[in-house]
Amino acid sequence: MSYINAEREFLTNSIIGAIYPCKIDTTHPLCFGIDRYYTLRSESGYKLLEEGFNPIKIDAEKEHLNGFVGHNAKELQKKSIVATVQEKGSGTIIVFADNPLFRGFWANGKMLVANAIFQVR
């Protein structure tokens, strides 16, 4: 690849502050009190868990609402996790693909973290 095309190639695989609507499982304790959720994505997509729960994921049927998503990165977002819950031994592992408290961007991110600390299990 030539130097002049390197930045363009990098951008086709990048996500820079894209806002995505999420699909949530309102029956899961992690989502208690949350009726809708948006995520501020700045990384590539992560696959859904095969074992465990995927209570919050990118809505594959919807496009990002704002921000920049490179052409190749768009496909990785479909069916990508936002939050997962998996039991391990006598504990529970909760993974957030994006920081729900980033700059206090979404008010319901606080509810999500509180649910992670107090509700799950």
MARDRENVEX-663928 format. One line per field, with one value per residue (C-alpha): x, y, z; chain. Coordinates in steps of 0.2 Angstrom, whole numbers, plus 5000, padded with zeros to 4 digits. Layout:
BEGIN
c1	c(X, ...) .
c2	c(Y, ...) .
c3	c(Z, ...) .
chain	c(A, ...) .
***
This chain:
BEGIN
c1	c(5000, 5007, 5008, 4996, 4982, 4987, 4975, 4961, 4963, 4964, 4948, 4938, 4940, 4938, 4924, 4925, 4912, 4897, 4880, 4870, 4853, 4853, 4841, 4839, 4832, 4820, 4818, 4836, 4841, 4855, 4842, 4830, 4822, 4830, 4817, 4829, 4848, 4861, 4879, 4893, 4904, 4923, 4929, 4925, 4912, 4913, 4903, 4888, 4892, 4887, 4885, 4878, 4867, 4868, 4855, 4861, 4867, 4868, 4851, 4857, 4842, 4846, 4860, 4871, 4863, 4878, 4897, 4909, 4909, 4920, 4914, 4922, 4918, 4899, 4897, 4906, 4893, 4878, 4874, 4888, 4887, 4886, 4884, 4886, 4883, 4891, 4891, 4908, 4910, 4900, 4902, 4895, 4906, 4898, 4907, 4903, 4910, 4908, 4910, 4892, 4899, 4909, 4909, 4891, 4885, 4869, 4860, 4854, 4872, 4872, 4857, 4866, 4881, 4871, 4861, 4878, 4884, 4868, 4855, 4864, 4864) .
c2	c(5000, 5017, 5030, 5042, 5028, 5023, 5036, 5032, 5013, 5016, 5026, 5013, 5002, 5015, 5022, 5039, 5044, 5035, 5035, 5019, 5014, 4998, 4983, 4979, 4964, 4973, 4957, 4955, 4963, 4973, 4983, 4986, 5003, 5006, 5007, 5013, 5014, 5022, 5019, 5030, 5018, 5022, 5004, 4990, 4978, 4963, 4947, 4941, 4928, 4911, 4906, 4919, 4934, 4948, 4960, 4975, 4975, 4986, 4985, 4977, 4984, 5002, 5013, 5024, 5041, 5052, 5051, 5043, 5024, 5018, 5007, 4991, 4995, 4996, 4977, 4973, 4983, 4972, 4960, 4968, 4968, 4983, 4973, 4955, 4945, 4928, 4917, 4911, 4900, 4908, 4925, 4935, 4944, 4959, 4967, 4984, 4986, 5005, 5015, 5019, 5033, 5042, 5061, 5058, 5057, 5047, 5049, 5031, 5025, 5028, 5017, 5003, 5004, 5004, 4989, 4980, 4983, 4980, 4970, 4956, 4939) .
c3	c(5000, 4996, 5009, 5001, 5003, 5021, 5029, 5018, 5022, 5040, 5040, 5031, 5046, 5059, 5070, 5077, 5090, 5081, 5090, 5088, 5094, 5104, 5106, 5124, 5134, 5146, 5156, 5161, 5178, 5169, 5160, 5174, 5173, 5155, 5141, 5127, 5126, 5114, 5114, 5109, 5099, 5096, 5093, 5081, 5085, 5096, 5093, 5103, 5117, 5113, 5131, 5143, 5140, 5128, 5136, 5126, 5108, 5093, 5083, 5067, 5058, 5061, 5055, 5066, 5070, 5071, 5070, 5057, 5053, 5040, 5026, 5033, 5051, 5047, 5044, 5061, 5070, 5065, 5079, 5090, 5109, 5120, 5136, 5141, 5156, 5159, 5175, 5180, 5195, 5209, 5202, 5187, 5173, 5165, 5150, 5143, 5125, 5127, 5142, 5149, 5159, 5146, 5150, 5157, 5139, 5143, 5159, 5158, 5158, 5177, 5179, 5169, 5180, 5195, 5189, 5186, 5203, 5213, 5203, 5193, 5200) .
chain	c(A, A, A, A, A, A, A, A, A, A, A, A, A, A, A, A, A, A, A, A, A, A, A, A, A, A, A, A, A, A, A, A, A, A, A, A, A, A, A, A, A, A, A, A, A, A, A, A, A, A, A, A, A, A, A, A, A, A, A, A, A, A, A, A, A, A, A, A, A, A, A, A, A, A, A, A, A, A, A, A, A, A, A, A, A, A, A, A, A, A, A, A, A, A, A, A, A, A, A, A, A, A, A, A, A, A, A, A, A, A, A, A, A, A, A, A, A, A, A, A, A) .
***
